Amino acid sequence: GRFQDADRFFEQGLTLCRELGDRRNAAAMLNNLGESARSRGDYQAAAELYQQALALAREIGHRDSEMIYLTNLSGARVGLREFAQAETGLRQVIAQTATPNWCALPETYRLLAEALLGQGKVTEASSAAQRALALAKESGSHLDLGGAWRILGRVAAASGDKSGGGDAASSNCDPKSCFEESVRVFQELKAEGERARTLQAWAQYELQSGASDAGQKRWREARSLFFCLGMTSEAQHMDEISGDLS
């Protein structure tokens, strides 16, 4: 979450790569700057940086990098609520991925689930979210695992599952169990920005379900974390939508 420090080093790396004529690693530095922007909720800046990285990867014909940058660009488009465009890019990545255990596939499927959910395609989103969870477990990536549990919670909430009868051992658990597991994973990783995103999603579910006290408590915690981490765009977005949830 030390975004300014990270950006300073990525920018130094970008300058060095350009001086050396190293286009592959220049693209990687642009992508890293995009990741930093997306992590703090500046999706427009992230999209512009990913597009620069993607153009360089295509110029030099580096297919693996191209697929990673297209996945990340689609993630920024999800953040910009350009869901249909994001879905198209993510399906392109999946179609062109030769190996079933490619490192970025768990995130690709998670983002696809978010893009589908944003379009109201709940059944398709559920399938993509469950695929994201399975791939995250196979890869051993806890960051991807926490994200998969969060989107599963959001999909379960959208499908109207309020039974509370599931648990985190099942890919069909209720929203509360999914959000709890996501928070637990991100707490272990000390990934505070991602934990805040899960708390926000959990709060939205509770507020829309009538659990106003618990929802407001989680909402305040998420908003406070965003401000503390310098993720002001995310905090401002919470302020914009808070009226719709009250």
One Martini backbone bead per residue (centre of mass of N, CA, C, O) as a GRO file, in nm:
protein
  246
    1GLY     BB    1   0.046   0.067   0.003
    2ARG     BB    2   0.315   0.223  -0.109
    3PHE     BB    3   0.266   0.399  -0.381
    4GLN     BB    4   0.479   0.626  -0.404
    5ASP     BB    5   0.728   0.449  -0.374
    6ALA     BB    6   0.668   0.258  -0.606
    7ASP     BB    7   0.650   0.469  -0.835
    8ARG     BB    8   0.937   0.572  -0.819
    9PHE     BB    9   1.071   0.301  -0.906
   10PHE     BB   10   0.918   0.256  -1.171
   11GLU     BB   11   1.016   0.522  -1.304
   12GLN     BB   12   1.315   0.455  -1.293
   13GLY     BB   13   1.291   0.197  -1.459
   14LEU     BB   14   1.173   0.329  -1.714
   15THR     BB   15   1.410   0.514  -1.775
   16LEU     BB   16   1.624   0.293  -1.809
   17CYS     BB   17   1.486   0.130  -2.034
   18ARG     BB   18   1.483   0.363  -2.241
   19GLU     BB   19   1.791   0.410  -2.246
   20LEU     BB   20   1.838   0.090  -2.337
   21GLY     BB   21   1.597  -0.016  -2.527
   22ASP     BB   22   1.386  -0.174  -2.326
   23ARG     BB   23   1.071  -0.266  -2.409
   24ARG     BB   24   0.979  -0.495  -2.227
   25ASN     BB   25   1.045  -0.346  -1.947
   26ALA     BB   26   0.889  -0.090  -2.006
   27ALA     BB   27   0.617  -0.230  -2.009
   28ALA     BB   28   0.635  -0.336  -1.718
   29MET     BB   29   0.643  -0.055  -1.583
   30LEU     BB   30   0.373   0.043  -1.691
   31ASN     BB   31   0.212  -0.183  -1.561
   32ASN     BB   32   0.293  -0.120  -1.268
   33LEU     BB   33   0.166   0.161  -1.268
   34GLY     BB   34  -0.115   0.052  -1.325
   35GLU     BB   35  -0.142  -0.121  -1.069
   36SER     BB   36  -0.122   0.114  -0.873
   37ALA     BB   37  -0.367   0.270  -0.978
   38ARG     BB   38  -0.575   0.040  -0.942
   39SER     BB   39  -0.529  -0.010  -0.634
   40ARG     BB   40  -0.632   0.307  -0.576
   41GLY     BB   41  -0.876   0.365  -0.805
   42ASP     BB   42  -0.730   0.471  -1.084
   43TYR     BB   43  -0.864   0.366  -1.374
   44GLN     BB   44  -0.785   0.566  -1.596
   45ALA     BB   45  -0.480   0.564  -1.557
   46ALA     BB   46  -0.447   0.260  -1.584
   47ALA     BB   47  -0.552   0.226  -1.874
   48GLU     BB   48  -0.335   0.404  -2.010
   49LEU     BB   49  -0.090   0.233  -1.919
   50TYR     BB   50  -0.177  -0.040  -2.038
   51GLN     BB   51  -0.190   0.054  -2.334
   52GLN     BB   52   0.112   0.109  -2.355
   53ALA     BB   53   0.207  -0.177  -2.281
   54LEU     BB   54   0.049  -0.326  -2.504
   55ALA     BB   55   0.180  -0.190  -2.749
   56LEU     BB   56   0.467  -0.290  -2.692
   57ALA     BB   57   0.412  -0.596  -2.688
   58ARG     BB   58   0.310  -0.600  -2.985
   59GLU     BB   59   0.563  -0.489  -3.125
   60ILE     BB   60   0.750  -0.746  -3.006
   61GLY     BB   61   0.576  -1.017  -2.965
   62HIS     BB   62   0.477  -1.053  -2.649
   63ARG     BB   63   0.235  -1.261  -2.552
   64ASP     BB   64   0.232  -1.287  -2.242
   65SER     BB   65   0.224  -0.984  -2.187
   66GLU     BB   66  -0.029  -0.920  -2.347
   67MET     BB   67  -0.224  -1.089  -2.167
   68ILE     BB   68  -0.171  -0.941  -1.901
   69TYR     BB   69  -0.243  -0.650  -1.998
   70LEU     BB   70  -0.534  -0.720  -2.088
   71THR     BB   71  -0.633  -0.805  -1.814
   72ASN     BB   72  -0.572  -0.534  -1.670
   73LEU     BB   73  -0.740  -0.354  -1.855
   74SER     BB   74  -1.005  -0.498  -1.786
   75GLY     BB   75  -0.996  -0.421  -1.487
   76ALA     BB   76  -1.021  -0.117  -1.537
   77ARG     BB   77  -1.295  -0.141  -1.687
   78VAL     BB   78  -1.450  -0.240  -1.450
   79GLY     BB   79  -1.397   0.018  -1.279
   80LEU     BB   80  -1.546   0.191  -1.525
   81ARG     BB   81  -1.801   0.016  -1.621
   82GLU     BB   82  -1.687  -0.155  -1.886
   83PHE     BB   83  -1.810  -0.456  -1.915
   84ALA     BB   84  -1.822  -0.549  -2.212
   85GLN     BB   85  -1.526  -0.482  -2.283
   86ALA     BB   86  -1.402  -0.660  -2.067
   87GLU     BB   87  -1.518  -0.930  -2.158
   88THR     BB   88  -1.385  -0.940  -2.434
   89GLY     BB   89  -1.089  -0.938  -2.335
   90LEU     BB   90  -1.106  -1.192  -2.146
   91ARG     BB   91  -1.196  -1.396  -2.364
   92GLN     BB   92  -0.942  -1.360  -2.534
   93VAL     BB   93  -0.742  -1.464  -2.328
   94ILE     BB   94  -0.864  -1.746  -2.285
   95ALA     BB   95  -0.851  -1.835  -2.591
   96GLN     BB   96  -0.513  -1.772  -2.597
   97THR     BB   97  -0.462  -1.985  -2.378
   98ALA     BB   98  -0.266  -2.273  -2.368
   99THR     BB   99  -0.255  -2.296  -2.054
  100PRO     BB  100  -0.442  -2.401  -1.768
  101ASN     BB  101  -0.196  -2.274  -1.553
  102TRP     BB  102  -0.186  -1.986  -1.587
  103CYS     BB  103  -0.106  -1.734  -1.368
  104ALA     BB  104  -0.360  -1.525  -1.463
  105LEU     BB  105  -0.636  -1.685  -1.457
  106PRO     BB  106  -0.770  -1.624  -1.185
  107GLU     BB  107  -0.808  -1.319  -1.249
  108THR     BB  108  -0.956  -1.343  -1.515
  109TYR     BB  109  -1.210  -1.486  -1.393
  110ARG     BB  110  -1.279  -1.276  -1.183
  111LEU     BB  111  -1.321  -1.041  -1.382
  112LEU     BB  112  -1.537  -1.182  -1.546
  113ALA     BB  113  -1.740  -1.199  -1.317
  114GLU     BB  114  -1.763  -0.891  -1.281
  115ALA     BB  115  -1.854  -0.824  -1.570
  116LEU     BB  116  -2.109  -1.002  -1.562
  117LEU     BB  117  -2.242  -0.880  -1.311
  118GLY     BB  118  -2.259  -0.587  -1.432
  119GLN     BB  119  -2.478  -0.724  -1.656
  120GLY     BB  120  -2.660  -0.953  -1.501
  121LYS     BB  121  -2.486  -1.236  -1.531
  122VAL     BB  122  -2.510  -1.452  -1.285
  123THR     BB  123  -2.460  -1.741  -1.387
  124GLU     BB  124  -2.192  -1.679  -1.534
  125ALA     BB  125  -2.051  -1.556  -1.288
  126SER     BB  126  -2.051  -1.810  -1.114
  127SER     BB  127  -1.872  -1.985  -1.296
  128ALA     BB  128  -1.626  -1.792  -1.297
  129ALA     BB  129  -1.583  -1.782  -0.989
  130GLN     BB  130  -1.536  -2.087  -0.947
  131ARG     BB  131  -1.291  -2.097  -1.135
  132ALA     BB  132  -1.119  -1.897  -0.976
  133LEU     BB  133  -1.102  -2.065  -0.718
  134ALA     BB  134  -0.975  -2.322  -0.833
  135LEU     BB  135  -0.718  -2.182  -0.948
  136ALA     BB  136  -0.619  -2.057  -0.682
  137LYS     BB  137  -0.577  -2.326  -0.536
  138GLU     BB  138  -0.373  -2.445  -0.739
  139SER     BB  139  -0.159  -2.199  -0.723
  140GLY     BB  140  -0.144  -2.064  -0.417
  141SER     BB  141  -0.285  -1.783  -0.439
  142HIS     BB  142  -0.398  -1.568  -0.198
  143LEU     BB  143  -0.486  -1.323  -0.355
  144ASP     BB  144  -0.678  -1.479  -0.545
  145LEU     BB  145  -0.846  -1.609  -0.324
  146GLY     BB  146  -0.968  -1.354  -0.199
  147GLY     BB  147  -1.103  -1.257  -0.465
  148ALA     BB  148  -1.283  -1.506  -0.513
  149TRP     BB  149  -1.451  -1.487  -0.253
  150ARG     BB  150  -1.569  -1.208  -0.311
  151ILE     BB  151  -1.720  -1.273  -0.579
  152LEU     BB  152  -1.891  -1.497  -0.458
  153GLY     BB  153  -2.041  -1.313  -0.263
  154ARG     BB  154  -2.164  -1.125  -0.478
  155VAL     BB  155  -2.316  -1.344  -0.634
  156ALA     BB  156  -2.485  -1.450  -0.399
  157ALA     BB  157  -2.625  -1.180  -0.346
  158ALA     BB  158  -2.752  -1.151  -0.637
  159SER     BB  159  -2.911  -1.440  -0.607
  160GLY     BB  160  -3.036  -1.440  -0.297
  161ASP     BB  161  -2.835  -1.568  -0.083
  162LYS     BB  162  -2.949  -1.582   0.279
  163SER     BB  163  -2.919  -1.853   0.449
  164GLY     BB  164  -2.636  -1.937   0.594
  165GLY     BB  165  -2.558  -2.258   0.507
  166GLY     BB  166  -2.272  -2.219   0.447
  167ASP     BB  167  -1.920  -2.256   0.361
  168ALA     BB  168  -1.575  -2.223   0.286
  169ALA     BB  169  -1.569  -2.526   0.155
  170SER     BB  170  -1.770  -2.397  -0.044
  171SER     BB  171  -1.863  -2.266  -0.368
  172ASN     BB  172  -2.183  -2.224  -0.238
  173CYS     BB  173  -2.180  -2.008  -0.043
  174ASP     BB  174  -2.262  -1.767   0.141
  175PRO     BB  175  -2.186  -1.444   0.162
  176LYS     BB  176  -2.067  -1.432   0.449
  177SER     BB  177  -1.858  -1.663   0.417
  178CYS     BB  178  -1.704  -1.540   0.181
  179PHE     BB  179  -1.622  -1.272   0.315
  180GLU     BB  180  -1.477  -1.391   0.556
  181GLU     BB  181  -1.257  -1.539   0.391
  182SER     BB  182  -1.143  -1.295   0.248
  183VAL     BB  183  -1.057  -1.138   0.499
  184ARG     BB  184  -0.870  -1.353   0.616
  185VAL     BB  185  -0.668  -1.363   0.384
  186PHE     BB  186  -0.591  -1.055   0.382
  187GLN     BB  187  -0.491  -1.045   0.671
  188GLU     BB  188  -0.254  -1.245   0.638
  189LEU     BB  189  -0.123  -1.056   0.402
  190LYS     BB  190  -0.169  -0.747   0.455
  191ALA     BB  191  -0.413  -0.661   0.244
  192GLU     BB  192  -0.579  -0.377   0.295
  193GLY     BB  193  -0.714  -0.293   0.031
  194GLU     BB  194  -0.863  -0.565  -0.017
  195ARG     BB  195  -1.012  -0.569   0.250
  196ALA     BB  196  -1.173  -0.312   0.197
  197ARG     BB  197  -1.328  -0.422  -0.049
  198THR     BB  198  -1.470  -0.646   0.106
  199LEU     BB  199  -1.610  -0.470   0.318
  200GLN     BB  200  -1.777  -0.315   0.115
  201ALA     BB  201  -1.932  -0.555  -0.007
  202TRP     BB  202  -2.049  -0.650   0.263
  203ALA     BB  203  -2.196  -0.389   0.337
  204GLN     BB  204  -2.385  -0.381   0.097
  205TYR     BB  205  -2.529  -0.644   0.160
  206GLU     BB  206  -2.633  -0.564   0.445
  207LEU     BB  207  -2.786  -0.304   0.369
  208GLN     BB  208  -2.974  -0.456   0.154
  209SER     BB  209  -3.072  -0.673   0.395
  210GLY     BB  210  -3.109  -0.488   0.682
  211ALA     BB  211  -2.809  -0.476   0.822
  212SER     BB  212  -2.729  -0.177   0.928
  213ASP     BB  213  -2.521  -0.187   1.158
  214ALA     BB  214  -2.310  -0.374   1.029
  215GLY     BB  215  -2.283  -0.220   0.762
  216GLN     BB  216  -2.189   0.054   0.876
  217LYS     BB  217  -1.936  -0.049   1.013
  218ARG     BB  218  -1.795  -0.159   0.755
  219TRP     BB  219  -1.808   0.099   0.592
  220ARG     BB  220  -1.627   0.270   0.779
  221GLU     BB  221  -1.380   0.086   0.769
  222ALA     BB  222  -1.328   0.099   0.467
  223ARG     BB  223  -1.305   0.406   0.439
  224SER     BB  224  -1.069   0.441   0.638
  225LEU     BB  225  -0.867   0.264   0.484
  226PHE     BB  226  -0.859   0.422   0.223
  227PHE     BB  227  -0.747   0.682   0.346
  228CYS     BB  228  -0.490   0.562   0.485
  229LEU     BB  229  -0.384   0.448   0.186
  230GLY     BB  230  -0.467   0.667  -0.043
  231MET     BB  231  -0.770   0.569  -0.155
  232THR     BB  232  -0.962   0.818  -0.252
  233SER     BB  233  -1.136   0.714  -0.486
  234GLU     BB  234  -1.280   0.495  -0.320
  235ALA     BB  235  -1.396   0.680  -0.101
  236GLN     BB  236  -1.557   0.864  -0.297
  237HIS     BB  237  -1.735   0.642  -0.410
  238MET     BB  238  -1.875   0.579  -0.145
  239ASP     BB  239  -2.007   0.859  -0.116
  240GLU     BB  240  -2.176   0.844  -0.383
  241ILE     BB  241  -2.339   0.557  -0.292
  242SER     BB  242  -2.462   0.591  -0.002
  243GLY     BB  243  -2.754   0.690  -0.073
  244ASP     BB  244  -2.846   0.412  -0.210
  245LEU     BB  245  -2.816   0.247   0.084
  246SER     BB  246  -3.009   0.415   0.296
   0.00000   0.00000   0.00000
